[in-house]
Amino acid sequence: MVVAANINLSITVQCHLLSVSRSSWYYNLKGESLLNLALMRLIDEQFLLTPYYGSRQMARHLRRQGYCVGRHRIRRLMRIMGLRAIYQEPRTSVPHPEHKIYPYLLRSLAITRPNQVWCTDITYIPIKRGFLYLVAVMDWYSRRVLSWRLSNSMDVSFCLEALEEAFSRYGQPEIFNTDQGSQFTSFDFTSALRDRGIKISMDGRGRWMDNVFIERLWRSLKYECVYLNAFDNGLQARQNIGAWLTHYNHTRPHSTFNGQTPDEVYTQKIESQGHGPDIRKVAA
């Protein structure tokens, strides 16, 4: 809204009218340095192997790899990546009233059919000069990925887009499970579930095993796709991740299902029940 060539109003006056500082207008946003991007890639790889590493232990690990880094730097990078060690943390604050934490509903629950429980999560995707965030919605029973979105920010909007796509293509689940990330505890996200009468379940704090199937998806995706390709940009990341997820759903055998694919498990169970979405339309 500030027009540098305005002959009637100086930049100072325009900034004052808009209630922004002049220095903010002149500031050029700088991304992470190449070293920090390299550190983030290493942190991501190690965290898949040792999700109990906090910033202290991760800094020690990186120093053993020859990087002169401190704990506070690693803590900042892990925060940007959305990574938190799985150990239990003390309860030091009360959640905002609009960010209600729901109880975990899946403990001892027999999950016997598709669309009984869906789950979601966000993971960090490195690219050549930056990073992106990937969200996916998964059917818990069949492990089928129902929808996904890439974003350059952790805003809730891309999570809502993935959720709405899953609803439009596959109907809705009885229970929807998430972690306690701010995107999923937000009023907009929980309202989208409550308005449809879906029960909301949330992992316990530090309980990564509560959402273990989508955590395993991230591990497979990164070792079989992300780390092998070293994406140059977001377009390349979107194309390759999309191709891998199609492979995962339709042609990648799953050991849990005796070599069947997630799509086969989802489709056969839905058809045997005689209800649900038209699989011929959504399987592509």
MARDO-849745 format. One record per residue (C-alpha): residue in one letter; x, y, z. Coordinates in steps of 0.2 Angstrom, whole numbers, plus 2048, in hexadecimal, padded with zeros to 3 digits. Example, Ala and Ser with C-alpha at 12.3 -4.5 7.8 and 13.67 -1.06 7.14 Angstrom:
! MARDO-849745
PT  res   xx   yy   zz
PT    a  83E  7EA  827
PT    s  844  7FB  824
//
This chain:
! MARDO-849745
PT  res   xx   yy   zz
PT    m  800  800  800
PT    v  80F  80C  802
PT    v  813  814  7F1
PT    a  825  81A  7F0
PT    a  822  825  7E1
PT    n  813  82F  7EA
PT    i  817  841  7E8
PT    n  80A  847  7F4
PT    l  80F  83C  803
PT    s  820  837  809
PT    i  824  825  80D
PT    t  825  82A  820
PT    v  813  832  81F
PT    q  80C  823  816
PT    c  814  817  823
PT    h  80D  821  831
PT    l  7FB  821  829
PT    l  7FC  80E  828
PT    s  803  80C  839
PT    v  813  803  834
PT    s  825  808  837
PT    r  82F  80F  829
PT    s  83D  803  82C
PT    s  830  7F5  82A
PT    w  82D  7FB  818
PT    y  83F  7FC  814
PT    y  843  7EB  81B
PT    n  847  7DC  80F
PT    l  842  7CC  816
PT    k  851  7C0  817
PT    g  84F  7AD  816
PT    e  85A  7A1  820
PT    s  86C  7A0  81B
PT    l  873  791  811
PT    l  87B  78A  821
PT    n  86B  78B  82B
PT    l  862  782  81C
PT    a  86F  775  81D
PT    l  86D  773  830
PT    m  85A  772  82E
PT    r  85C  764  821
PT    l  867  75A  82D
PT    i  85C  75E  83C
PT    d  84D  757  832
PT    e  856  747  82E
PT    q  85C  744  83F
PT    f  84B  748  847
PT    l  843  73A  83D
PT    l  84F  72E  845
PT    t  84F  735  857
PT    p  83F  73F  859
PT    y  844  740  86C
PT    y  852  74C  868
PT    g  84F  75E  86F
PT    s  859  76D  86A
PT    r  868  769  876
PT    q  86A  757  870
PT    m  868  75C  85E
PT    a  875  76A  860
PT    r  881  75C  867
PT    h  87D  751  858
PT    l  881  75F  84C
PT    r  891  764  855
PT    r  897  752  853
PT    q  894  754  840
PT    g  8A0  762  840
PT    y  894  771  841
PT    c  898  77E  84E
PT    v  886  782  854
PT    g  87E  787  864
PT    r  86E  780  86D
PT    h  864  791  86A
PT    r  867  791  857
PT    i  861  77F  856
PT    r  852  783  861
PT    r  84D  791  855
PT    l  84F  786  846
PT    m  845  778  84D
PT    r  838  784  852
PT    i  837  78A  840
PT    m  836  778  83A
PT    g  828  774  846
PT    l  832  767  84F
PT    r  830  763  861
PT    a  838  755  86B
PT    i  82C  747  870
PT    y  830  747  883
PT    q  822  74E  88E
PT    e  824  761  893
PT    p  81E  769  8A3
PT    r  80D  772  8A1
PT    t  813  784  8A3
PT    s  804  78D  89A
PT    v  7F2  78C  898
PT    p  7EC  78B  886
PT    h  7E2  799  87F
PT    p  7CF  796  881
PT    e  7CD  796  86E
PT    h  7DA  789  86C
PT    k  7D2  77B  876
PT    i  7DC  76A  878
PT    y  7D1  75B  875
PT    p  7D4  74A  87D
PT    y  7DC  73C  874
PT    l  7CE  730  86E
PT    l  7D7  722  865
PT    r  7DF  719  874
PT    s  7D8  707  874
PT    l  7CC  70B  866
PT    a  7CB  6FD  859
PT    i  7CC  706  848
PT    t  7C4  6F9  83C
PT    r  7BF  703  82C
PT    p  7C3  712  821
PT    n  7BC  723  826
PT    q  7BB  71E  838
PT    v  7CA  729  83C
PT    w  7D4  735  832
PT    c  7E4  73E  838
PT    t  7EF  74C  833
PT    d  800  753  836
PT    i  80D  760  82F
PT    t  81F  75D  82A
PT    y  82E  767  824
PT    i  833  765  812
PT    p  845  76C  80D
PT    i  848  774  7FC
PT    k  858  77C  7F5
PT    r  856  78E  7FB
PT    g  849  78C  809
PT    f  83C  780  80F
PT    l  829  77C  80E
PT    y  81C  774  81A
PT    l  812  765  814
PT    v  801  760  81C
PT    a  7F8  750  818
PT    v  7E8  748  81E
PT    m  7E8  735  81F
PT    d  7DB  727  822
PT    w  7E2  71E  832
PT    y  7DB  70D  82D
PT    s  7E2  70B  81B
PT    r  7F0  718  81D
PT    r  7EA  720  80D
PT    v  7EF  732  80B
PT    l  7DE  73B  807
PT    s  7E5  74D  803
PT    w  7F5  758  805
PT    r  7FB  769  803
PT    l  80C  772  803
PT    s  80E  784  80A
PT    n  81C  790  80E
PT    s  815  794  81F
PT    m  80D  78C  82D
PT    d  7FD  795  82B
PT    v  7ED  78B  82F
PT    s  7E6  78F  81D
PT    f  7EF  781  814
PT    c  7EA  774  821
PT    l  7D8  779  81F
PT    e  7DA  778  80C
PT    a  7E0  766  80E
PT    l  7D2  762  81A
PT    e  7C4  769  80E
PT    e  7CB  75F  800
PT    a  7CA  74F  80A
PT    f  7B8  752  80F
PT    s  7B3  756  7FD
PT    r  7BB  746  7F6
PT    y  7B9  739  804
PT    g  7AB  73F  80F
PT    q  7AF  740  821
PT    p  7B6  736  830
PT    e  7AE  732  840
PT    i  7BE  738  84A
PT    f  7CC  744  844
PT    n  7DD  743  84D
PT    t  7EA  750  84D
PT    d  7F9  756  858
PT    q  7F8  765  863
PT    g  7FF  771  856
PT    s  7F8  782  855
PT    q  7F1  780  844
PT    f  7E6  771  849
PT    t  7E1  778  85A
PT    s  7DB  789  851
PT    f  7C9  78E  851
PT    d  7C8  78D  83E
PT    f  7CE  77B  83D
PT    t  7C5  774  84C
PT    s  7B5  77D  846
PT    a  7B6  774  835
PT    l  7B6  763  83E
PT    r  7A9  768  84C
PT    d  79D  76F  83F
PT    r  79C  75E  836
PT    g  79A  754  847
PT    i  7AB  74D  846
PT    k  7B3  748  857
PT    i  7C4  750  859
PT    s  7D2  746  861
PT    m  7E3  74E  865
PT    d  7F4  745  869
PT    g  7FB  747  87B
PT    r  809  754  87D
PT    g  819  74B  877
PT    r  810  73B  872
PT    w  815  739  860
PT    m  810  727  860
PT    d  7FE  72D  861
PT    n  7FF  732  84F
PT    v  80C  725  84A
PT    f  805  720  839
PT    i  807  732  831
PT    e  818  733  839
PT    r  81D  723  830
PT    l  816  72B  820
PT    w  822  73A  822
PT    r  831  72E  825
PT    s  82D  725  815
PT    l  82A  734  80B
PT    k  83A  73D  810
PT    y  845  72E  80E
PT    e  83D  728  7FD
PT    c  83A  739  7F5
PT    v  83F  749  7FE
PT    y  851  745  802
PT    l  855  73C  7F2
PT    n  84F  74B  7E7
PT    a  856  75B  7EF
PT    f  848  766  7E8
PT    d  84D  776  7E0
PT    n  83C  77F  7E3
PT    g  82A  77D  7E9
PT    l  824  778  7D8
PT    q  830  769  7D7
PT    a  82C  764  7E9
PT    r  819  764  7E5
PT    q  81B  75A  7D5
PT    n  827  74D  7DD
PT    i  81D  74C  7EE
PT    g  80D  74A  7E4
PT    a  814  73C  7DA
PT    w  81B  733  7E9
PT    l  80A  734  7F2
PT    t  801  72D  7E3
PT    h  80E  71F  7E3
PT    y  80C  71D  7F6
PT    n  7F9  71C  7F4
PT    h  7F7  711  7E5
PT    t  807  707  7E1
PT    r  812  706  7F1
PT    p  80E  6F5  7FA
PT    h  80B  6F7  80D
PT    s  812  6EA  818
PT    t  804  6EC  825
PT    f  7F8  6E7  818
PT    n  801  6D8  811
PT    g  807  6E1  802
PT    q  7F7  6EA  7FD
PT    t  7F8  6FD  7FA
PT    p  7EF  70A  805
PT    d  7E3  70D  7F7
PT    e  7DE  6FB  7F5
PT    v  7DB  6F9  807
PT    y  7D0  709  808
PT    t  7C7  704  7F8
PT    q  7C3  6F2  7FC
PT    k  7BD  6F6  80D
PT    i  7B2  704  807
PT    e  7AA  6F9  7FA
PT    s  7A7  6EB  805
PT    q  79E  6F6  811
PT    g  793  6FC  802
PT    h  794  70F  806
PT    g  7A0  71D  806
PT    p  7A7  728  7F7
PT    d  7A7  722  7E6
PT    i  7B9  71B  7E5
PT    r  7BA  71C  7D2
PT    k  7B9  72F  7D4
PT    v  7C5  731  7E2
PT    a  7D3  724  7DF
PT    a  7DC  72E  7D2
//
